[in-house]
Amino acid sequence: MVGAVLFALPRLQPATGTLLIIGAGKTSGSIAPVSIQLHRNSGWTAVGQVSGAVPAAPDQRELLALPVAVGSYDGLRVGQDEASVPVVVTAGQVEPVLLGLEAGRLLPGAAYAGNDQVNLGLGELSGKFVAMPAFSLQDQQGRAFDSGTTAGSDLVIAAFHTTCHQTCPLYTALFFQLQKELPPGVLLAEVTTDPGTDTPAVLDTYRRTIGASWTFATAPPDALTAFWKPFGVQLATGDSHVSTLALVDRHGYVRLVYRGVPDVGNAIAPLLVTQLGAEGLSELASHGDGWGAPSVLQSLLTITGPEQVAPSGAGRAPAFTLTNTDGARVTLADLAGEPLVINFWASYCPPCRAEMPLLQRSVTASSRVHLVLINEGDSSQSARDFLSATGIQLPALLDTNLAVGRAYGVVPLPTTVFVRADGSIAGRQIGELDDRVLATWLSTLTTQ
C-alpha cells in the first residue's frame, strides 16, 4: 500500500497597493481619532484611523499610509462623513487621497483621489478657486436640493421661471440636448427666479408637462436671492430677467459662467416652441448668442481636472477699437509688436474675480507681455467698481455689445486669449487660470 503524499500549498495573498491619506484644510486645525472606510460593491471596509494636526492648504500632512487590496472603490467615509469619490488602487502603486477637513469634519465633497485631483484639491482649499456659497433649495418634489445633496456632482445650473416666454424655453431645450450626452456625475438644474409663482407643485407640473427628467428648484425669496447673488441675477417675473448658466464643479467651486441666449438650432420640442413669445421666436430663428450644447459639453471637460483645456491657436487676433474705463479709445494696432494676454471677463463671473489678481501680479511683472482686460457687457461704472474692489490698477476695455468677444470665439467666462508678438493667436484658456498654466503661457509667449 502506497501512502498518500500531501503538499501544503501556500496561501495566496491578495494583491495590494498603498493608500496614502493626506489632510489639509482651508484653515489649520486638527482631527480627533476617526476611522477611514472605503466602499465597493461588497460594502464598506474599515482601512485604518487618522488623527492629529491638519495644516492649511496648500500645505498638507500625511495622515495614513497602508496596504489596501487592489480594485476600484466608489466611496470614502471619514467617521460619519461620506464622500462619493473614485479610488483606484493598483498593485505596487500609491493612490493618494486628499481629505479637505474643517473643525475635524470632512468638508462636503472635499475628497480628492489621484495625483491630479489632489493637486486640484490643494488649489481649491487654498482659495485658488471661488466656492459656491452654501445654498438650501427645494426640488419639484419638495426634497432638499442644497450644498450637501449636490456634493460630489458637477452642476449645470440655469436661471429660469415657468412663465417666461423669451429665453427660458430655449434654456430648457438646451437641457434636453445636454442630457443626451451628459458625462457621468453631472446634474442639471433649472433654478427659478420667481419664487412667488414657482412652488414645488408648479415646478412638478411643469416638469411632467414637458417630459423633463432633471431638477427644477425653488426656495423662499431670501434664499433664492442669496443663491443668485454671486452671478448678478435678480429675482424677476415675466420675460425681463437675466439669462445665465453656470458650471459648478463636484467640490462646490464655480468654474464657468455663460450669459445670454443659447443656440438650440432646430432641436426644440413643439411644446416649447408654443411657449415662446415674439422675441423668443426671434432669438430661436437668429440662433441666440451662438453658443449651445456642444460648447457646454466641451466646457464640462475643463472642470474635471486641475488644468483647463487650452485649444491650440489659429489665425490672427481680430482687430478691435474699444473705449476703456478711463474714457480713452484703444485699438489692437496700438498694441502691435508685443505679446498679449487678452482676458475676457464680467462682474457677474465669480472665477473672473478670483483670477484677476493673479493676472495683474504675473503678467504685469513680465515687462515683455502686455495684459489686456476686456469687459463683456457691463456698464462702465460696474466695470470700474469691479476693478476697484479687486485692487486692479489697470483700466479695462468695454466690449459693450459683446462683438469683440464673439470675434475672438469667447463663449463662457472667463476666457483668456494668448497672442504672439506677430499678432497670431497662440492659444485660448477656457475657465479660471492656474498660476502654473499662466506661467507656462508667459514662457511660451516670451520665447517664441
Backbone torsions as a table, in degrees:
resi	resn	phi	psi	omega
1	MET	NA	128.1	-179.2
2	VAL	-95.8	123.4	-179.6
3	GLY	-73.0	148.2	178.6
4	ALA	-74.2	140.7	177.9
5	VAL	-105.8	121.4	-178.4
6	LEU	-103.7	134.2	177.2
7	PHE	-110.1	134.3	176.5
8	ALA	-86.7	109.4	-179.9
9	LEU	-78.2	138.7	179.1
10	PRO	-67.6	141.3	178.8
11	ARG	-75.5	125.8	-178.6
12	LEU	-77.3	129.9	177.6
13	GLN	-93.4	140.0	178.5
14	PRO	-64.6	143.9	177.7
15	ALA	-64.1	144.3	-178.1
16	THR	-132.8	158.5	168.3
17	GLY	-126.9	179.1	-177.9
18	THR	-103.2	125.5	173.5
19	LEU	-94.7	120.7	-179.0
20	LEU	-111.6	111.8	179.4
21	ILE	-95.8	124.4	-178.4
22	ILE	-117.6	142.9	179.0
23	GLY	-118.9	141.2	173.9
24	ALA	-156.9	160.8	178.9
25	GLY	-141.1	173.9	173.8
26	LYS	-70.0	-30.6	172.4
27	THR	-133.0	162.7	179.7
28	SER	-72.8	152.6	-179.0
29	GLY	-172.9	-150.4	179.5
30	SER	-154.6	166.0	177.6
31	ILE	-132.0	131.2	177.0
32	ALA	-71.3	159.5	-179.5
33	PRO	-52.3	125.4	-177.3
34	VAL	-147.8	147.0	-175.8
35	SER	-81.7	150.5	174.6
36	ILE	-113.3	129.5	178.1
37	GLN	-128.2	148.1	174.6
38	LEU	-113.1	149.0	-178.6
39	HIS	-118.3	137.4	170.7
40	ARG	-143.2	-171.1	-175.7
41	ASN	-54.0	-33.3	-177.2
42	SER	-80.8	-4.1	178.2
43	GLY	115.2	-164.7	-177.9
44	TRP	-85.9	141.4	177.3
45	THR	-130.9	125.6	177.0
46	ALA	-72.5	132.6	-178.0
47	VAL	-117.8	-14.7	-179.7
48	GLY	164.6	-166.7	-176.6
49	GLN	-138.6	143.0	177.9
50	VAL	-123.6	155.9	178.1
51	SER	-168.8	169.3	172.2
52	GLY	106.7	-166.6	-175.5
53	ALA	-69.2	145.8	176.7
54	VAL	-128.8	114.8	-177.5
55	PRO	-78.5	164.5	173.8
56	ALA	-77.4	135.5	177.4
57	ALA	-63.8	148.8	12.9
58	PRO	-83.0	0.4	172.5
59	ASP	-66.4	158.3	-176.6
60	GLN	-149.8	160.8	178.1
61	ARG	-136.8	134.9	175.1
62	GLU	-72.5	121.5	-178.5
63	LEU	-100.3	-28.1	-173.8
64	LEU	-164.2	139.0	172.9
65	ALA	-143.3	122.5	-177.7
66	LEU	-157.6	158.7	178.1
67	PRO	-73.1	138.9	179.6
68	VAL	-135.1	144.2	-178.8
69	ALA	-58.0	137.8	178.4
70	VAL	-59.7	141.6	177.0
71	GLY	152.2	178.8	179.1
72	SER	-104.6	127.7	177.6
73	TYR	-114.1	150.9	-175.1
74	ASP	-120.9	6.8	-180.0
75	GLY	-160.2	157.3	179.9
76	LEU	-139.0	140.2	-179.3
77	ARG	-123.8	128.7	176.5
78	VAL	-115.1	100.0	-170.9
79	GLY	63.6	-118.0	178.1
80	GLN	-98.8	-2.8	-179.0
81	ASP	-89.1	131.8	-178.8
82	GLU	-117.2	150.7	175.2
83	ALA	-140.2	137.3	174.1
84	SER	-86.0	110.3	-176.8
85	VAL	-149.9	132.0	178.3
86	PRO	-77.5	119.2	178.4
87	VAL	-116.4	117.0	-177.0
88	VAL	-112.3	112.7	-178.9
89	VAL	-99.7	122.0	-177.4
90	THR	-112.2	141.6	-177.2
91	ALA	-55.0	128.5	175.1
92	GLY	74.2	5.8	-178.2
93	GLN	-119.7	162.9	-179.9
94	VAL	-99.4	128.6	174.5
95	GLU	-110.0	103.8	180.0
96	PRO	-79.8	140.9	175.8
97	VAL	-130.0	120.8	178.1
98	LEU	-95.7	130.2	174.7
99	LEU	-106.0	123.1	173.9
100	GLY	-86.9	111.0	-170.6
101	LEU	-116.8	142.6	177.4
102	GLU	-145.0	126.1	-178.5
103	ALA	52.6	37.8	176.9
104	GLY	77.6	6.8	-179.4
105	ARG	-120.6	155.1	175.5
106	LEU	-75.3	124.8	176.0
107	LEU	-63.7	143.3	-179.1
108	PRO	-53.7	122.9	177.3
109	GLY	75.7	0.9	-171.9
110	ALA	-92.3	57.3	171.8
111	ALA	-125.2	126.6	-173.1
112	TYR	-127.8	125.5	-177.9
113	ALA	-117.8	135.8	-179.0
114	GLY	97.7	153.7	-173.9
115	ASN	-58.6	-46.8	-177.8
116	ASP	-63.1	-44.8	-178.9
117	GLN	-67.9	-34.2	176.4
118	VAL	-63.0	-43.2	177.5
119	ASN	-62.8	-41.1	176.5
120	LEU	-60.2	-45.8	-177.9
121	GLY	-61.9	-41.3	178.8
122	LEU	-63.7	-35.7	177.0
123	GLY	-68.1	-42.1	-179.4
124	GLU	-67.2	-46.3	-177.5
125	LEU	-66.2	-28.0	-179.3
126	SER	-86.3	5.9	175.1
127	GLY	89.6	13.7	-179.8
128	LYS	-69.1	-31.2	177.9
129	PHE	-113.3	161.8	-176.9
130	VAL	-94.3	123.7	179.9
131	ALA	-78.2	140.7	170.8
132	MET	-67.6	125.9	178.4
133	PRO	-56.5	147.4	178.5
134	ALA	-54.6	137.2	-178.0
135	PHE	-136.0	157.1	-179.7
136	SER	-141.8	101.8	-179.9
137	LEU	-119.7	176.5	174.4
138	GLN	-124.0	144.5	174.9
139	ASP	-88.0	-173.6	-174.3
140	GLN	-67.4	-13.1	176.5
141	GLN	-99.6	2.9	-177.7
142	GLY	81.9	8.0	179.3
143	ARG	-84.5	158.4	-179.2
144	ALA	-65.3	131.6	170.0
145	PHE	-127.9	96.5	-170.7
146	ASP	-145.4	-174.0	-177.2
147	SER	-58.9	-33.8	-179.7
148	GLY	-75.4	-45.5	-176.6
149	THR	-71.9	-20.4	-179.3
150	THR	-99.2	-7.7	179.4
151	ALA	-57.9	135.9	-178.7
152	GLY	93.3	-2.6	177.9
153	SER	-124.5	139.5	169.9
154	ASP	-74.2	143.9	-175.3
155	LEU	-119.3	138.3	166.3
156	VAL	-113.3	113.5	-172.9
157	ILE	-118.0	131.0	178.7
158	ALA	-125.1	143.2	174.4
159	ALA	-83.0	134.0	-178.5
160	PHE	-162.4	168.7	161.4
161	HIS	-153.0	159.3	-167.6
162	THR	-70.9	-18.4	-177.5
163	THR	-99.8	8.1	178.4
164	CYS	-78.4	135.4	-179.9
165	HIS	-117.9	17.1	-177.0
166	GLN	-114.3	-80.9	-175.5
167	THR	-96.5	-25.7	-173.3
168	CYS	-60.7	-44.3	176.4
169	PRO	-60.5	-28.9	178.1
170	LEU	-72.5	-37.9	174.6
171	TYR	-63.9	-39.7	177.9
172	THR	-64.7	-40.4	175.7
173	ALA	-62.1	-38.8	176.1
174	LEU	-59.9	-42.6	-179.8
175	PHE	-64.4	-36.4	175.3
176	PHE	-60.4	-38.6	178.9
177	GLN	-70.6	-41.0	-178.8
178	LEU	-63.9	-40.5	-174.0
179	GLN	-64.6	-21.2	179.7
180	LYS	-70.1	-26.6	-176.3
181	GLU	-128.6	22.2	-173.9
182	LEU	-67.8	129.5	176.4
183	PRO	-63.6	156.9	177.6
184	PRO	-59.8	145.7	175.4
185	GLY	82.1	11.4	179.8
186	VAL	-108.8	131.7	177.6
187	LEU	-108.7	139.2	174.2
188	LEU	-102.0	137.8	178.8
189	ALA	-148.0	126.4	170.0
190	GLU	-100.3	123.3	-175.0
191	VAL	-113.5	126.2	-172.4
192	THR	-70.2	155.4	169.5
193	THR	-111.0	7.0	-177.0
194	ASP	-130.0	75.8	-176.3
195	PRO	-67.2	-22.3	179.0
196	GLY	-65.2	-33.6	179.5
197	THR	-95.7	-45.1	-169.4
198	ASP	-87.4	76.9	171.7
199	THR	-76.6	165.9	175.5
200	PRO	-53.1	-40.5	-179.4
201	ALA	-64.1	-41.9	178.1
202	VAL	-64.2	-42.9	179.1
203	LEU	-64.3	-38.9	179.6
204	ASP	-65.0	-42.2	177.4
205	THR	-62.7	-44.0	179.1
206	TYR	-61.1	-45.6	-178.7
207	ARG	-60.2	-46.0	-178.9
208	ARG	-69.8	-34.6	-179.3
209	THR	-64.0	-42.1	-177.6
210	ILE	-90.5	-8.7	177.6
211	GLY	77.8	30.9	-179.7
212	ALA	-84.1	155.3	-178.3
213	SER	-119.7	2.6	-178.5
214	TRP	-97.7	-174.5	-175.2
215	THR	-87.7	138.3	168.7
216	PHE	-119.1	128.2	-170.5
217	ALA	-127.1	152.2	178.0
218	THR	-146.8	179.6	179.0
219	ALA	-174.7	171.1	172.2
220	PRO	-59.6	156.7	-175.7
221	PRO	-52.1	-43.3	-177.6
222	ASP	-62.0	-42.3	-178.9
223	ALA	-67.7	-39.3	178.5
224	LEU	-70.3	-37.3	176.7
225	THR	-59.4	-44.2	178.8
226	ALA	-66.4	-37.4	-179.1
227	PHE	-62.7	-44.9	-173.6
228	TRP	-88.0	-12.5	-175.3
229	LYS	-55.4	-43.5	-178.9
230	PRO	-59.6	-21.0	-176.5
231	PHE	-104.3	7.3	178.7
232	GLY	66.6	27.2	-179.9
233	VAL	-100.9	127.1	179.0
234	GLN	-97.0	152.8	172.3
235	LEU	-65.4	138.4	-174.4
236	ALA	-157.6	158.5	175.2
237	THR	-121.4	177.9	178.1
238	GLY	63.5	-143.5	-175.4
239	ASP	-102.3	-4.6	-173.8
240	SER	-97.2	75.6	174.1
241	HIS	-138.6	163.8	-177.0
242	VAL	-82.1	123.4	-178.8
243	SER	-85.3	118.1	-173.8
244	THR	-142.9	143.1	173.3
245	LEU	-132.8	132.7	-178.5
246	ALA	-126.8	145.5	174.3
247	LEU	-108.8	123.6	-179.9
248	VAL	-119.0	128.0	-175.9
249	ASP	-77.2	171.7	-171.3
250	ARG	-66.8	-12.4	177.7
251	HIS	-98.5	3.4	174.4
252	GLY	92.5	24.7	-178.1
253	TYR	-113.0	134.7	179.6
254	VAL	-74.7	125.8	-174.2
255	ARG	-114.8	-36.8	-178.4
256	LEU	-146.2	150.5	178.9
257	VAL	-134.0	133.4	173.8
258	TYR	-110.4	145.7	175.6
259	ARG	-129.0	148.7	173.3
260	GLY	102.4	-151.3	-168.8
261	VAL	-113.9	126.0	179.5
262	PRO	-76.0	154.2	173.6
263	ASP	-94.4	111.3	-179.6
264	VAL	-104.1	4.1	179.5
265	GLY	59.5	-136.8	177.8
266	ASN	-100.0	2.4	-177.2
267	ALA	-86.6	72.1	178.9
268	ILE	-139.5	133.3	-176.7
269	ALA	-66.0	142.9	178.9
270	PRO	-54.2	-35.8	-179.8
271	LEU	-61.8	-36.3	178.5
272	LEU	-73.7	-33.8	177.7
273	VAL	-61.5	-40.5	-178.6
274	THR	-67.3	-18.5	177.9
275	GLN	-82.0	-12.4	-176.3
276	LEU	-81.1	136.0	171.3
277	GLY	-84.7	-170.0	-176.9
278	ALA	-60.7	-45.2	179.9
279	GLU	-66.2	-40.0	178.7
280	GLY	-62.6	-41.5	177.3
281	LEU	-64.0	-37.4	177.5
282	SER	-64.9	-41.8	178.9
283	GLU	-66.9	-36.3	176.0
284	LEU	-61.5	-46.6	-177.5
285	ALA	-68.5	-32.1	-176.7
286	SER	-90.4	2.7	177.4
287	HIS	67.3	28.9	172.4
288	GLY	54.0	-135.4	-179.0
289	ASP	-98.4	13.0	170.6
290	GLY	89.7	-5.7	177.3
291	TRP	-106.3	150.4	-177.6
292	GLY	-155.2	-155.4	-175.0
293	ALA	-57.6	-43.1	-179.2
294	PRO	-58.2	-42.0	-178.6
295	SER	-71.3	-35.9	178.3
296	VAL	-67.3	-42.5	178.8
297	LEU	-63.8	-39.6	176.8
298	GLN	-64.3	-40.8	179.7
299	SER	-64.5	-32.8	177.7
300	LEU	-59.9	-31.3	178.3
301	LEU	-67.4	-24.1	-177.0
302	THR	-79.4	-9.5	-178.1
303	ILE	-107.0	14.6	-179.3
304	THR	-99.6	-1.2	-179.5
305	GLY	-145.1	179.0	-175.0
306	PRO	-73.6	-19.0	-178.8
307	GLU	-123.9	148.4	-178.8
308	GLN	-84.3	157.0	176.2
309	VAL	-70.0	129.7	179.4
310	ALA	-123.5	89.4	-178.0
311	PRO	-58.6	149.5	178.3
312	SER	-65.0	152.3	-177.2
313	GLY	-76.2	166.6	177.8
314	ALA	-158.2	130.8	174.9
315	GLY	79.2	-175.1	-178.5
316	ARG	-96.5	154.8	177.7
317	ALA	-66.4	125.8	179.9
318	PRO	-62.1	140.6	179.0
319	ALA	-68.0	153.1	176.0
320	PHE	-152.6	158.0	170.3
321	THR	-135.3	116.8	-176.5
322	LEU	-135.4	157.3	173.8
323	THR	-95.6	138.7	179.8
324	ASN	-97.1	177.7	-174.7
325	THR	-69.2	-9.8	173.7
326	ASP	-94.5	0.1	179.2
327	GLY	90.0	1.5	-179.8
328	ALA	-88.6	148.4	176.4
329	ARG	-91.0	133.2	-177.3
330	VAL	-129.2	136.5	176.8
331	THR	-118.4	161.0	175.3
332	LEU	-63.0	-33.7	-179.7
333	ALA	-61.5	-30.9	178.4
334	ASP	-62.7	-22.2	-174.7
335	LEU	-105.2	7.8	-175.1
336	ALA	-61.6	144.2	173.9
337	GLY	95.1	-2.0	177.0
338	GLU	-133.5	148.6	178.2
339	PRO	-62.9	146.3	-177.2
340	LEU	-126.1	142.4	165.9
341	VAL	-113.0	107.2	-176.7
342	ILE	-102.8	113.4	-176.4
343	ASN	-107.2	122.6	178.2
344	PHE	-98.7	128.2	-172.2
345	TRP	-150.2	172.0	174.8
346	ALA	-153.5	157.7	-175.8
347	SER	-68.2	-22.5	-178.0
348	TYR	-87.5	7.0	-173.0
349	CYS	-107.4	101.6	-178.6
350	PRO	-55.2	-44.6	179.6
351	PRO	-67.2	-24.5	173.9
352	CYS	-61.8	-44.3	179.2
353	ARG	-62.4	-38.9	-176.0
354	ALA	-69.1	-37.4	-174.1
355	GLU	-87.5	-13.6	-174.3
356	MET	-59.1	-47.3	177.8
357	PRO	-59.7	-37.5	177.7
358	LEU	-61.6	-43.4	179.1
359	LEU	-60.7	-49.2	-178.2
360	GLN	-63.9	-42.7	-177.3
361	ARG	-66.6	-43.9	-171.8
362	SER	-85.3	-43.0	-174.8
363	VAL	-77.4	-43.0	-179.8
364	THR	-68.8	-20.8	175.6
365	ALA	-71.3	-20.2	177.9
366	SER	-96.4	104.5	-176.0
367	SER	-66.5	-12.6	-177.0
368	ARG	-93.2	-4.7	-178.7
369	VAL	-125.4	137.7	-178.4
370	HIS	-106.1	130.9	178.1
371	LEU	-92.3	126.9	178.5
372	VAL	-119.2	116.4	179.4
373	LEU	-100.1	120.5	179.9
374	ILE	-117.8	116.3	179.5
375	ASN	-84.6	135.9	-177.5
376	GLU	-103.8	96.6	166.6
377	GLY	90.9	-9.1	179.4
378	ASP	-78.2	160.6	171.3
379	SER	-72.5	162.8	179.4
380	SER	-59.6	-40.6	-179.3
381	GLN	-66.4	-42.8	179.0
382	SER	-62.0	-41.3	179.3
383	ALA	-64.9	-42.4	179.2
384	ARG	-64.7	-40.7	178.6
385	ASP	-61.9	-41.0	179.5
386	PHE	-62.6	-48.0	-179.0
387	LEU	-62.0	-40.1	179.3
388	SER	-65.4	-43.2	-177.7
389	ALA	-65.8	-29.4	-178.9
390	THR	-96.4	2.6	176.4
391	GLY	73.7	24.7	-178.5
392	ILE	-85.9	130.1	-175.8
393	GLN	-91.4	-10.5	-175.7
394	LEU	-91.7	147.5	170.3
395	PRO	-73.6	158.1	178.0
396	ALA	-116.4	147.8	175.0
397	LEU	-82.6	144.2	-174.8
398	LEU	-106.5	106.5	176.5
399	ASP	-94.1	74.3	-169.6
400	THR	-60.4	-42.1	-177.1
401	ASN	-98.9	9.9	175.3
402	LEU	67.3	10.7	-175.4
403	ALA	-66.0	-39.1	180.0
404	VAL	-68.4	-41.4	176.8
405	GLY	-58.1	-43.1	178.7
406	ARG	-64.1	-40.2	-179.5
407	ALA	-62.6	-30.6	179.7
408	TYR	-92.0	4.8	177.6
409	GLY	74.3	26.1	-179.1
410	VAL	-80.0	125.7	177.0
411	VAL	-116.6	-73.6	175.6
412	PRO	-85.5	164.0	174.6
413	LEU	-118.1	145.4	-1.6
414	PRO	-81.2	155.0	171.4
415	THR	-134.8	136.2	179.6
416	THR	-122.3	132.6	-179.7
417	VAL	-113.0	130.8	-178.0
418	PHE	-105.4	122.8	-173.6
419	VAL	-118.7	129.6	178.4
420	ARG	-71.8	166.7	-179.3
421	ALA	-62.6	-25.7	179.7
422	ASP	-83.9	2.7	177.0
423	GLY	92.0	1.2	178.7
424	SER	-89.9	150.0	-179.4
425	ILE	-82.2	124.0	179.4
426	ALA	-85.4	-32.8	-179.1
427	GLY	174.1	173.4	179.4
428	ARG	-130.3	145.9	176.5
429	GLN	-117.0	118.1	179.3
430	ILE	-96.3	119.1	179.2
431	GLY	99.7	179.9	-174.2
432	GLU	-64.5	137.0	-178.7
433	LEU	-76.9	141.6	171.5
434	ASP	-98.5	145.4	-176.7
435	ASP	-59.9	-36.0	179.4
436	ARG	-68.3	-41.0	178.9
437	VAL	-64.5	-44.8	179.3
438	LEU	-62.2	-42.0	179.4
439	ALA	-61.2	-38.1	178.3
440	THR	-64.2	-44.4	179.2
441	TRP	-64.9	-40.9	179.4
442	LEU	-63.3	-38.9	176.8
443	SER	-64.7	-40.7	179.3
444	THR	-62.9	-44.8	-177.4
445	LEU	-66.6	-32.6	-175.6
446	THR	-91.4	-5.8	179.4
447	THR	-110.6	-2.7	-179.3
448	GLN	-88.1	NA	NA
